[in-house]
Amino acid sequence: MSDHTFAGFGFGPIQAGLFAKEAFESGHFGRIVVAEIAQPLVEAVRANGGTYFVNVAQADGIETLKIDNVELLNPTRPEDGGVFRAALAEATEIVTSLPSVDFYHAGQDSSVAALIAEAVSAGQTQATIVYAAENNNHAAEILQQAVTQRLHVGRASPPATNGRARTHDLPRVQFLNTVIGKMSRVVTDAHEITELNLTPIAPGIDRAFLVEAFNHILVTKPTIPGFTPGIDVFVEKNDLLPFEEAKLYGHNAIHALLGFVGTLKGYDKMTELQSDDALMRIAHDAFLAESGGALIAKYSTLNDDLFTEAGYRHFAEDLLERMTNPYLADTTARAGRDALRKLGASDRIFGTMSLALEYGMEPQNMAIGALAGVAVLLAGGDEYAVPTDLRLADWRNLDRDGLGRLLHWVWKGQAPPFEKELVDLTFEACQTLTKLAPR
């Protein structure tokens, strides 16, 4: 039965290669509508009859999938805006797949939050679930709060102020968090598109979607009585936070570690790291002993297979193989980009180290990734606007005090838990990292 309507915000590789793809393949959706403001992309898919292509990196090659009957609309254009609003009002499943939760409010009355609020106010569906696919552990709560605020614009009754929207405002709408461990990217280099034999998104577009085959996607369990989602392949969890932490402090942390150290060692492609036994051993030990040791200690009482020694080992070893899949063709530069954010006090690198210290472990391997991230940060001093008095031409010349001042700036003056230990461990990694990445 095709009794569902899908509406999405943002036509990137996760929307196109996961959500819209699964909606199409389920056969449960009468309409699949996606909002996208890049007009050439909208026109190309529209000219192709609503068909686009996604390249899927398997373990042994690349498969190209053809997705049909997708309506790509630019809501900033009057001729598309009304059509998208109408589709959104009848949507049973809505997906936001945007660069950041900051985009929920962008655009005032035409913002994502405003449009969803308008749609759910119309009451044209018996129930609607909203997947928040942004990389934030509390994206669904942030979006729900933003929508609730929009529902109260111009009313005397104020929105909730405790960080949670009031459930009676949205009785048949549920906002769901997601844990998306599916690696993906947009390939824009013409030589690489030819080399990998990728099919562009649509004729006339010089970009291609490349996603990995992995499809074990976790979502908050829908609890609206009598409602069954049209996309039926996701794994539902009552409490998603432990799994979000496993992604941040496991998947994301080790991916960044490999990207930082790989960049420092002069590797271009992530697949090249497979033959570097010393680096892969560091990543393996950081993943299992430090990330895994802490997360298992924290969440073993959940009785979930992931938070067991065997389950986490499978999670780690599978990811290390996927991260270096030659057909995904990921680069160390991409894995190590945005170093300033990734070195944040509670982000993947130092957040993992803090968690390990909290549970009595010394994260020496993660500290190697931390120092490599500092080296990448210093190398991009102009890009990251590192203060002149904190810059060094060579990370090997850092002393302990200089590193502390630099990290204090990175952490925006907010001391993380175990601040002294984090600085000490990062500084002590210098000898090991120097051996790994000599001059």
TIBASE-906191 format. One record per residue (C-alpha): x, y, z. Coordinates in nm, 3 decimals. Layout:
// TIBASE-906191
+---------+---------+---------+
!      c1 !      c2 !      c3 !
+---------+---------+---------+
!       X !       Y !       Z !
...
+---------+---------+---------+
//
This chain:
// TIBASE-906191
+---------+---------+---------+
!      c1 !      c2 !      c3 !
+---------+---------+---------+
!   0.000 !   0.000 !   0.000 !
!   0.127 !   0.346 !  -0.091 !
!  -0.066 !   0.537 !   0.176 !
!   0.225 !   0.740 !   0.315 !
!   0.366 !   1.075 !   0.201 !
!   0.734 !   1.155 !   0.250 !
!   0.866 !   1.511 !   0.280 !
!   1.232 !   1.594 !   0.327 !
!   1.447 !   1.901 !   0.385 !
!   1.785 !   1.899 !   0.209 !
!   1.893 !   1.678 !  -0.081 !
!   2.236 !   1.560 !   0.029 !
!   2.376 !   1.207 !   0.023 !
!   2.202 !   1.097 !   0.347 !
!   1.862 !   1.222 !   0.236 !
!   1.905 !   1.090 !  -0.117 !
!   2.100 !   0.773 !  -0.037 !
!   1.917 !   0.670 !   0.279 !
!   1.580 !   0.826 !   0.362 !
!   1.432 !   0.898 !   0.017 !
!   1.590 !   0.577 !  -0.114 !
!   1.429 !   0.368 !   0.161 !
!   1.097 !   0.545 !   0.113 !
!   1.108 !   0.462 !  -0.259 !
!   1.216 !   0.101 !  -0.210 !
!   0.952 !   0.037 !   0.058 !
!   0.666 !   0.086 !  -0.187 !
!   0.465 !   0.246 !   0.095 !
!   0.476 !   0.606 !  -0.026 !
!   0.241 !   0.762 !  -0.277 !
!   0.459 !   1.077 !  -0.289 !
!   0.823 !   1.147 !  -0.214 !
!   0.889 !   1.522 !  -0.200 !
!   1.221 !   1.686 !  -0.107 !
!   1.300 !   2.055 !  -0.059 !
!   1.631 !   2.171 !  -0.209 !
!   1.743 !   2.529 !  -0.274 !
!   2.016 !   2.448 !  -0.532 !
!   1.810 !   2.533 !  -0.839 !
!   2.034 !   2.362 !  -1.102 !
!   2.001 !   2.035 !  -0.907 !
!   1.625 !   2.077 !  -0.880 !
!   1.595 !   2.142 !  -1.253 !
!   1.820 !   1.849 !  -1.345 !
!   1.623 !   1.594 !  -1.143 !
!   1.297 !   1.741 !  -1.267 !
!   1.417 !   1.725 !  -1.629 !
!   1.508 !   1.361 !  -1.567 !
!   1.148 !   1.281 !  -1.480 !
!   1.206 !   1.274 !  -1.104 !
!   1.482 !   1.015 !  -1.131 !
!   1.824 !   1.040 !  -0.966 !
!   2.115 !   0.804 !  -0.906 !
!   2.306 !   0.695 !  -0.597 !
!   2.636 !   0.505 !  -0.604 !
!   2.671 !   0.248 !  -0.326 !
!   3.015 !   0.131 !  -0.211 !
!   3.002 !  -0.240 !  -0.138 !
!   3.294 !  -0.441 !   0.000 !
!   3.382 !  -0.562 !  -0.351 !
!   3.274 !  -0.281 !  -0.584 !
!   3.029 !   0.000 !  -0.652 !
!   2.662 !  -0.051 !  -0.735 !
!   2.449 !   0.225 !  -0.889 !
!   2.089 !   0.258 !  -0.775 !
!   1.816 !   0.437 !  -0.971 !
!   1.556 !   0.616 !  -0.759 !
!   1.236 !   0.721 !  -0.938 !
!   0.930 !   0.939 !  -0.883 !
!   1.089 !   1.198 !  -0.655 !
!   0.957 !   1.554 !  -0.659 !
!   1.243 !   1.796 !  -0.598 !
!   1.116 !   2.143 !  -0.511 !
!   1.280 !   2.475 !  -0.430 !
!   1.061 !   2.628 !  -0.157 !
!   1.223 !   2.972 !  -0.202 !
!   1.054 !   2.996 !  -0.543 !
!   0.684 !   3.096 !  -0.543 !
!   0.588 !   2.826 !  -0.793 !
!   0.740 !   2.554 !  -0.573 !
!   0.680 !   2.695 !  -0.226 !
!   0.305 !   2.635 !  -0.221 !
!   0.342 !   2.285 !  -0.363 !
!   0.597 !   2.194 !  -0.098 !
!   0.384 !   2.338 !   0.184 !
!   0.087 !   2.131 !   0.066 !
!   0.299 !   1.815 !   0.051 !
!   0.440 !   1.885 !   0.396 !
!   0.089 !   1.920 !   0.537 !
!  -0.004 !   1.572 !   0.416 !
!   0.329 !   1.408 !   0.508 !
!   0.324 !   1.113 !   0.742 !
!   0.704 !   1.108 !   0.756 !
!   0.924 !   1.418 !   0.751 !
!   1.303 !   1.414 !   0.746 !
!   1.537 !   1.704 !   0.817 !
!   1.885 !   1.632 !   0.680 !
!   2.067 !   1.963 !   0.710 !
!   2.428 !   2.069 !   0.779 !
!   2.345 !   2.168 !   1.137 !
!   2.059 !   2.212 !   1.384 !
!   2.129 !   2.585 !   1.344 !
!   1.939 !   2.567 !   1.015 !
!   1.609 !   2.492 !   1.192 !
!   1.551 !   2.865 !   1.252 !
!   1.715 !   3.005 !   0.937 !
!   1.471 !   3.197 !   0.720 !
!   1.226 !   3.322 !   0.984 !
!   0.872 !   3.254 !   0.855 !
!   1.006 !   3.021 !   0.583 !
!   1.240 !   2.835 !   0.818 !
!   1.229 !   2.459 !   0.862 !
!   1.070 !   2.498 !   1.205 !
!   0.809 !   2.744 !   1.074 !
!   0.716 !   2.522 !   0.779 !
!   0.678 !   2.212 !   0.996 !
!   0.474 !   2.408 !   1.249 !
!   0.246 !   2.529 !   0.970 !
!   0.212 !   2.175 !   0.836 !
!   0.123 !   2.005 !   1.164 !
!  -0.117 !   2.288 !   1.251 !
!  -0.313 !   2.204 !   0.937 !
!  -0.401 !   1.865 !   1.089 !
!  -0.432 !   1.687 !   0.756 !
!  -0.275 !   1.362 !   0.878 !
!  -0.376 !   1.124 !   1.154 !
!  -0.012 !   1.108 !   1.264 !
!   0.330 !   1.236 !   1.157 !
!   0.680 !   1.137 !   1.262 !
!   0.974 !   1.371 !   1.207 !
!   1.324 !   1.223 !   1.176 !
!   1.599 !   1.466 !   1.275 !
!   1.907 !   1.347 !   1.086 !
!   2.148 !   1.624 !   1.186 !
!   2.466 !   1.522 !   1.367 !
!   2.353 !   1.622 !   1.715 !
!   2.261 !   1.391 !   2.003 !
!   1.956 !   1.604 !   2.086 !
!   1.850 !   1.714 !   1.738 !
!   1.492 !   1.589 !   1.778 !
!   1.442 !   1.776 !   2.105 !
!   1.591 !   2.093 !   1.956 !
!   1.366 !   2.069 !   1.649 !
!   1.057 !   1.994 !   1.859 !
!   1.129 !   2.298 !   2.075 !
!   1.177 !   2.515 !   1.765 !
!   0.849 !   2.394 !   1.612 !
!   0.662 !   2.450 !   1.938 !
!   0.796 !   2.804 !   1.958 !
!   0.667 !   2.869 !   1.606 !
!   0.325 !   2.730 !   1.702 !
!   0.305 !   2.996 !   1.974 !
!   0.412 !   3.294 !   1.762 !
!   0.148 !   3.562 !   1.813 !
!  -0.024 !   3.373 !   2.096 !
!  -0.049 !   3.477 !   2.457 !
!   0.061 !   3.136 !   2.581 !
!   0.443 !   3.108 !   2.585 !
!   0.637 !   2.802 !   2.482 !
!   0.791 !   2.569 !   2.737 !
!   1.114 !   2.699 !   2.885 !
!   1.266 !   2.379 !   3.018 !
!   1.419 !   2.273 !   2.685 !
!   1.130 !   2.037 !   2.598 !
!   0.825 !   2.111 !   2.391 !
!   0.488 !   2.050 !   2.554 !
!   0.345 !   1.723 !   2.423 !
!  -0.016 !   1.850 !   2.422 !
!   0.083 !   2.103 !   2.153 !
!   0.164 !   1.818 !   1.914 !
!  -0.052 !   1.522 !   2.021 !
!  -0.009 !   1.321 !   1.700 !
!   0.340 !   1.431 !   1.604 !
!   0.660 !   1.266 !   1.728 !
!   1.015 !   1.389 !   1.674 !
!   1.270 !   1.109 !   1.647 !
!   1.644 !   1.114 !   1.697 !
!   1.863 !   0.907 !   1.466 !
!   2.202 !   0.737 !   1.481 !
!   2.329 !   0.726 !   1.125 !
!   2.652 !   0.530 !   1.099 !
!   2.630 !   0.531 !   0.719 !
!   2.933 !   0.707 !   0.569 !
!   2.863 !   0.915 !   0.261 !
!   2.988 !   1.201 !   0.052 !
!   2.929 !   1.409 !  -0.259 !
!   3.202 !   1.354 !  -0.519 !
!   3.270 !   1.670 !  -0.718 !
!   3.605 !   1.595 !  -0.882 !
!   3.551 !   1.500 !  -1.247 !
!   3.862 !   1.282 !  -1.253 !
!   3.746 !   1.088 !  -0.948 !
!   3.396 !   1.042 !  -1.089 !
!   3.553 !   0.891 !  -1.402 !
!   3.809 !   0.687 !  -1.209 !
!   3.544 !   0.530 !  -0.984 !
!   3.296 !   0.501 !  -1.272 !
!   3.030 !   0.687 !  -1.076 !
!   2.696 !   0.788 !  -1.218 !
!   2.621 !   1.159 !  -1.161 !
!   2.312 !   1.254 !  -0.961 !
!   2.128 !   1.336 !  -1.284 !
!   2.222 !   1.424 !  -1.643 !
!   2.382 !   1.766 !  -1.659 !
!   2.503 !   1.760 !  -1.295 !
!   2.877 !   1.723 !  -1.240 !
!   2.844 !   1.569 !  -0.894 !
!   2.774 !   1.218 !  -0.771 !
!   2.636 !   1.072 !  -0.449 !
!   2.856 !   0.798 !  -0.301 !
!   2.731 !   0.617 !   0.010 !
!   2.838 !   0.295 !   0.177 !
!   2.617 !  -0.012 !   0.176 !
!   2.589 !  -0.019 !   0.557 !
!   2.226 !   0.023 !   0.655 !
!   2.194 !  -0.051 !   1.029 !
!   2.025 !   0.278 !   1.118 !
!   1.899 !   0.336 !   1.472 !
!   1.602 !   0.561 !   1.551 !
!   1.392 !   0.650 !   1.852 !
!   1.100 !   0.409 !   1.874 !
!   0.777 !   0.567 !   1.744 !
!   0.507 !   0.553 !   2.010 !
!   0.204 !   0.714 !   1.842 !
!  -0.082 !   0.467 !   1.896 !
!  -0.194 !   0.294 !   1.580 !
!   0.077 !   0.444 !   1.359 !
!   0.315 !   0.227 !   1.156 !
!   0.603 !   0.401 !   0.976 !
!   0.624 !   0.365 !   0.600 !
!   1.002 !   0.317 !   0.620 !
!   1.028 !  -0.016 !   0.797 !
!   1.400 !  -0.100 !   0.786 !
!   1.522 !   0.113 !   1.077 !
!   1.615 !  -0.037 !   1.414 !
!   1.403 !   0.119 !   1.687 !
!   1.533 !   0.188 !   2.038 !
!   1.348 !   0.323 !   2.343 !
!   1.654 !   0.523 !   2.452 !
!   1.890 !   0.631 !   2.176 !
!   2.144 !   0.825 !   2.382 !
!   2.378 !   0.529 !   2.461 !
!   2.398 !   0.448 !   2.091 !
!   2.453 !   0.813 !   2.001 !
!   2.746 !   0.812 !   2.242 !
!   2.881 !   0.493 !   2.081 !
!   2.875 !   0.672 !   1.746 !
!   3.039 !   0.990 !   1.877 !
!   3.296 !   0.829 !   2.108 !
!   3.350 !   0.524 !   1.888 !
!   3.285 !   0.572 !   1.517 !
!   3.342 !   0.948 !   1.499 !
!   3.637 !   0.947 !   1.739 !
!   3.835 !   0.679 !   1.560 !
!   3.752 !   0.818 !   1.217 !
!   3.894 !   1.154 !   1.327 !
!   4.199 !   0.988 !   1.485 !
!   4.276 !   0.808 !   1.158 !
!   4.216 !   1.125 !   0.956 !
!   4.442 !   1.338 !   1.176 !
!   4.731 !   1.091 !   1.196 !
!   4.689 !   0.986 !   0.833 !
!   4.711 !   1.349 !   0.721 !
!   5.020 !   1.402 !   0.933 !
!   5.184 !   1.095 !   0.778 !
!   5.117 !   1.218 !   0.425 !
!   4.847 !   0.971 !   0.324 !
!   4.583 !   1.095 !   0.083 !
!   4.327 !   0.812 !   0.092 !
!   4.186 !   0.636 !   0.394 !
!   4.230 !   0.299 !   0.224 !
!   4.608 !   0.352 !   0.229 !
!   4.598 !   0.324 !   0.608 !
!   4.518 !  -0.048 !   0.587 !
!   4.884 !  -0.128 !   0.523 !
!   5.012 !   0.087 !   0.812 !
!   5.020 !  -0.173 !   1.089 !
!   5.138 !   0.068 !   1.359 !
!   4.863 !   0.321 !   1.292 !
!   4.588 !   0.059 !   1.262 !
!   4.702 !  -0.098 !   1.589 !
!   4.671 !   0.240 !   1.764 !
!   4.322 !   0.288 !   1.619 !
!   4.223 !  -0.067 !   1.714 !
!   4.343 !  -0.026 !   2.074 !
!   4.183 !   0.317 !   2.109 !
!   3.855 !   0.179 !   1.977 !
!   3.841 !  -0.136 !   2.190 !
!   4.029 !  -0.061 !   2.510 !
!   3.954 !   0.309 !   2.557 !
!   3.626 !   0.390 !   2.379 !
!   3.485 !   0.041 !   2.421 !
!   3.612 !  -0.010 !   2.773 !
!   3.447 !   0.309 !   2.894 !
!   3.118 !   0.264 !   2.708 !
!   3.080 !  -0.098 !   2.818 !
!   3.145 !   0.005 !   3.178 !
!   2.883 !   0.279 !   3.147 !
!   2.611 !   0.088 !   2.964 !
!   2.657 !  -0.284 !   3.037 !
!   2.341 !  -0.280 !   3.250 !
!   2.132 !  -0.214 !   2.937 !
!   2.185 !  -0.578 !   2.837 !
!   2.230 !  -0.472 !   2.475 !
!   2.473 !  -0.676 !   2.265 !
!   2.663 !  -0.364 !   2.157 !
!   2.777 !  -0.295 !   2.512 !
!   2.944 !  -0.631 !   2.560 !
!   3.304 !  -0.719 !   2.486 !
!   3.210 !  -0.937 !   2.188 !
!   2.950 !  -0.693 !   2.055 !
!   3.174 !  -0.390 !   2.077 !
!   3.463 !  -0.580 !   1.920 !
!   3.245 !  -0.663 !   1.620 !
!   3.131 !  -0.297 !   1.602 !
!   3.492 !  -0.174 !   1.608 !
!   3.643 !  -0.422 !   1.365 !
!   3.357 !  -0.380 !   1.118 !
!   3.398 !  -0.001 !   1.127 !
!   3.776 !  -0.009 !   1.085 !
!   3.725 !  -0.216 !   0.771 !
!   3.449 !   0.010 !   0.641 !
!   3.644 !   0.330 !   0.709 !
!   3.923 !   0.210 !   0.483 !
!   3.701 !   0.060 !   0.210 !
!   3.873 !   0.144 !  -0.122 !
!   3.535 !   0.175 !  -0.298 !
!   3.414 !   0.442 !  -0.058 !
!   3.730 !   0.629 !  -0.158 !
!   3.729 !   0.848 !   0.151 !
!   4.022 !   1.085 !   0.205 !
!   4.226 !   1.163 !   0.514 !
!   4.164 !   1.533 !   0.448 !
!   3.789 !   1.481 !   0.474 !
!   3.821 !   1.262 !   0.784 !
!   4.044 !   1.522 !   0.949 !
!   3.864 !   1.837 !   0.837 !
!   3.702 !   2.083 !   1.079 !
!   3.973 !   2.011 !   1.336 !
!   3.871 !   2.295 !   1.567 !
!   3.522 !   2.153 !   1.619 !
!   3.643 !   1.794 !   1.649 !
!   3.891 !   1.894 !   1.920 !
!   3.612 !   2.052 !   2.126 !
!   3.606 !   1.980 !   2.497 !
!   3.311 !   1.738 !   2.475 !
!   3.346 !   1.634 !   2.112 !
!   3.479 !   1.305 !   1.973 !
!   3.846 !   1.320 !   2.070 !
!   3.858 !   1.480 !   2.414 !
!   3.506 !   1.363 !   2.496 !
!   3.621 !   1.004 !   2.451 !
!   3.933 !   1.067 !   2.655 !
!   3.728 !   1.222 !   2.937 !
!   3.488 !   0.927 !   2.937 !
!   3.779 !   0.683 !   2.957 !
!   3.933 !   0.875 !   3.247 !
!   3.597 !   0.881 !   3.424 !
!   3.592 !   0.501 !   3.417 !
!   3.951 !   0.462 !   3.534 !
!   4.127 !   0.412 !   3.198 !
!   4.423 !   0.603 !   3.059 !
!   4.347 !   0.690 !   2.694 !
!   4.703 !   0.696 !   2.561 !
!   4.602 !   0.593 !   2.209 !
!   4.329 !   0.855 !   2.182 !
!   4.587 !   1.108 !   2.303 !
!   4.794 !   1.034 !   1.992 !
!   4.491 !   1.129 !   1.783 !
!   4.446 !   1.442 !   1.996 !
!   4.802 !   1.559 !   1.936 !
!   4.773 !   1.481 !   1.565 !
!   4.456 !   1.694 !   1.561 !
!   4.649 !   1.976 !   1.726 !
!   4.914 !   1.942 !   1.454 !
!   4.645 !   1.965 !   1.183 !
!   4.500 !   2.267 !   1.360 !
!   4.836 !   2.445 !   1.372 !
!   4.902 !   2.364 !   1.006 !
!   4.572 !   2.535 !   0.922 !
!   4.630 !   2.832 !   1.150 !
!   4.485 !   3.084 !   0.904 !
!   4.180 !   2.870 !   0.826 !
!   4.102 !   2.821 !   1.195 !
!   4.201 !   3.174 !   1.298 !
!   4.445 !   3.048 !   1.559 !
!   4.576 !   3.349 !   1.757 !
!   4.926 !   3.449 !   1.647 !
!   5.076 !   3.401 !   1.993 !
!   4.954 !   3.038 !   1.997 !
!   5.088 !   2.938 !   1.656 !
!   5.396 !   2.727 !   1.594 !
!   5.550 !   2.630 !   1.263 !
!   5.611 !   2.277 !   1.390 !
!   5.392 !   2.095 !   1.644 !
!   5.703 !   1.913 !   1.771 !
!   5.815 !   2.239 !   1.931 !
!   5.513 !   2.258 !   2.161 !
!   5.588 !   2.259 !   2.531 !
!   5.337 !   2.156 !   2.793 !
!   5.239 !   2.513 !   2.884 !
!   5.201 !   2.615 !   2.520 !
!   4.980 !   2.315 !   2.453 !
!   4.770 !   2.400 !   2.757 !
!   4.718 !   2.757 !   2.638 !
!   4.627 !   2.638 !   2.289 !
!   4.374 !   2.386 !   2.418 !
!   4.230 !   2.646 !   2.655 !
!   4.161 !   2.856 !   2.343 !
!   4.021 !   2.555 !   2.153 !
!   3.790 !   2.481 !   2.446 !
!   3.678 !   2.845 !   2.454 !
!   3.794 !   2.891 !   2.808 !
!   3.557 !   2.626 !   2.944 !
!   3.756 !   2.365 !   3.132 !
!   3.646 !   2.009 !   3.050 !
!   3.647 !   1.732 !   3.310 !
!   4.002 !   1.608 !   3.377 !
!   4.152 !   1.914 !   3.208 !
!   4.501 !   1.863 !   3.353 !
!   4.505 !   1.494 !   3.265 !
!   4.389 !   1.566 !   2.908 !
!   4.667 !   1.818 !   2.852 !
!   4.927 !   1.590 !   3.013 !
!   4.827 !   1.285 !   2.808 !
!   4.823 !   1.484 !   2.484 !
!   5.166 !   1.627 !   2.555 !
!   5.304 !   1.285 !   2.651 !
!   5.191 !   1.149 !   2.312 !
!   5.460 !   1.360 !   2.141 !
!   5.726 !   1.088 !   2.149 !
!   5.498 !   0.824 !   1.996 !
!   5.358 !   1.059 !   1.732 !
!   5.710 !   1.174 !   1.636 !
!   5.801 !   0.812 !   1.567 !
!   5.485 !   0.763 !   1.365 !
!   5.526 !   1.083 !   1.164 !
!   5.898 !   1.174 !   1.150 !
!   6.009 !   1.492 !   0.982 !
+---------+---------+---------+
//
